[in-house]
Amino acid sequence: MAYPELERCIEVVKALRHPQTGCPWDLEQTHQSLLKYLIEESYEFVEAVEEKNPSLMEEEIGDVLFQVLLHTTIGDEKKLFSLETAAKVLADKLIRRHPHVFQTKDLKLTSEQVLENWQKIKIEEKGETKYAINEKYLHAPALESSYKIGKKSTSVNFDWANYQQVLMKVEEEWQEVKEELPPTGQYNKERVQEEIGDLLFSVAQLARHLDFNPEECLRMANKKFIKRFNQVEDMVNSMGKKIQETPQEELEELWVRVKKK
């Protein structure tokens, strides 16, 4: 099976990284400097999927592929790994963890059973961790990490019994934030940061207990804010004004009008 365009793309990335004739920006990049772009491009693909836009999905997954090719090219340059070795590791892992497809041919399994088998095989390969929760749960956006940590805590019976108990915890953490913010306006930044973190973690667990993913909840809230803000700006522009020159009180009135719609 030939993939001429994929091969051309690989050669393009190698040309961008050529020590003598490559692009200065691409040559400056490292695994560390590229991480933010990998995350950014992944989220842009997520947005394209949510918009159900196939052409945009194609473009954005291509941008994700570019990041993958940059990382594997850098790995190859340093003799650490390459696209070929990464593909081999992935293919081998997929075959090992799908014995119902590649060995037993047991296609009657449910998706839940497949996930259970995947976890069992993973534990056999890597061994069980001491406390079941470790740093791997930090390899995601913070709210998503909180959600995953909470789900794992449930599996070892370390969780609140119901959402009412979590709601009480949220209220408790909110009170602790307020206690760190006196009327004088002077506060300990480290303490406030810690308490806000505790509050956000508790809110993430409340969302989980209500069968919501907090990351998705916040994404929806962000999109809603952007939509309403753009409507406010349109209203300001229709009045012949600029939003940056409009008093806050007037903007708040327009926001309320948009919200009521």
Secondary structure, DSSP 4 states (H G I P E B T S, - for coil): ---HHHHHHHHHHHHHT-TTTS-HHHHH--HHHHHHHHHHHHHHHHHHHHTT-HHHHHHHHHHHHHHHHHHHHHHHHTTS--HHHHHHHHHHHHHHT-HHHHTS--TT--HHHHHHHHHHHHHHHH---SSS--GGGGSS-HHHHHHHHHHHHHHTT-S-SSHHHHHHHHHHHHHHHHHTS-TTS---HHHHHHHHHHHHHHHHHHHHHTT--HHHHHHHHHHHHHHHHHHHHHHHHHTT--GGGS-HHHHHHHHHHHHH-
